[in-house]
Amino acid sequence: MLLLLGRCGLERLAEPLRALGHEVTVAAPGDRGLIEALKPELVYVDLFSDLFSELPLDPDLFPPGTIFRGPRLPTSHSPLTGRPTIDPLALWARHGILNDAVRFGPGHGEAEHGPLGCSRLDGRDAGEIEAQALHARWHARTRGPRKCVVVDLDDTLIHGRIAAEDFTERNPAWGGQLPEEESFWRAPRGLHFGLRELRGRGLLLALATRNDPALLPLFKRRPGPVLAPLLDLDDFVAVAAGFGEKSAMLRQIAADLGIGTDSLAFVDDSAFEREEVRAALPEVLVFDSAAAGWQLPEAPELWSEAPLSVHREQSYRSRVAVTAAADPLAFLSGLGLRATVRPALPEDLPRVRELFQRSNQLALTAQRPQPDSTAGLYVGLVHDRLADHGLVAAALFGSSPHRLLAFACSCRVLPHRVAPSLLHAMLQLEPGAQAAYEPTPRNGASGGLLEEASLGIAPWLALSVTP
């Protein structure tokens, strides 16, 4: 159930959202009682509706997780600063649609001129575009995003092949001698920009290429501020190179990162490679590189609501360092691991919901609660000298009976062996609570979690608790 509060500006979103499989209710912004009555999965509010444009409602009147329609004339004093928003004007501009206020000046509202309140310069419907953006936020909240985008190199991130003699001539941003600005304009920028946007949301980037690994250092961007938005080898947390099947490379990348192949997306210019991956790994989300530059940022499966997810890349780099260590326990002892356990705050809820939804290996049960309040909820945050892992664990306790309803910890800190210590501290904050392990097909790593938690805090971890 999606609840849209705003009437005039949001009516046109209802049918596109229903076509995407949603049950939708549209009401006036003041009908906040519907939130309690309908218990929607997502609430979308146009605070700047004409119904109350002279005196906008206070965003604090709506529950945590509400998404707001961005103001038409944003200012530094906007009540939506720091809150989840969708900016329809920016969405329309990306698709070549100009709002009437842009075409004719301030005072021309979006519903006064043109079909559906916009100028359809490319035949696309503004309502469909905004509905797709809202669907992406819903998908991120209820199902969680993919964790890693695996990208081909030849004819995808670069022009031609890295093994070709004319590689630097065709790709001067990665080793040529042309001026910086000319090198920038010769690069395949669209895909690089789309991937960098995903990286900014906290998704990992990995490279899978049919090449000799010895050639990969050539994929190193020349220094310079103009070239800085372009990616190079250092931007990818995992790399698979060789001459085997791409599906095998994806399996290896997933194993290196400790995630499932169902957490991967794949981008390649070759129809043969894309079909090979689809046949061998149907759970992988596959994109043609020709359109991926604009498809990737808008794909619902690649959205993340949790701001702390930007720690993910550092965290996985730390994971790779731990798993590659000759003596992991000695390495952990020198890693400077520190953790904090505290009651959850309202701003933690998007990340907590993502943890419960997506954590499989370090989860005590098959329960996947999606809490909308912080009652009985605790979180664990971890950092070390290599990475700030952010919020990596959550526990939800119930009162009738007093028991641990769910515990989940991100698999990216599984090699750091901090989950038992975090669980120990959370159980200490709820004395007498019952806890049990319920095996599932994917949580075998949690089989001894409760027993290990009963031993206390690991010697390689400094842990503080805030009651």
Helices and strands as residue ranges (DSSP letters): E 2-5, G 7-9, H 11-19, E 24-27, H 33-38, E 42-45, G 50-52, G 59-61, E 67-69, E 85-86, H 88-94, H 100-104, G 115-117, H 126-142, E 148-151, H 167-170, G 172-174, H 180-186, H 189-201, E 204-209, G 213-218, G 233-235, E 238-241, H 246-257, G 261-263, E 264-268, H 271-280, E 285-288, H 289-298, G 300-302, G 307-311, H 312-324, H 328-333, E 337-343, G 346-348, H 349-358, E 362-363, E 377-383, E 388-399, E 402-409, G 411-416, H 419-429, G 444-446, H 449-453, E 461-465
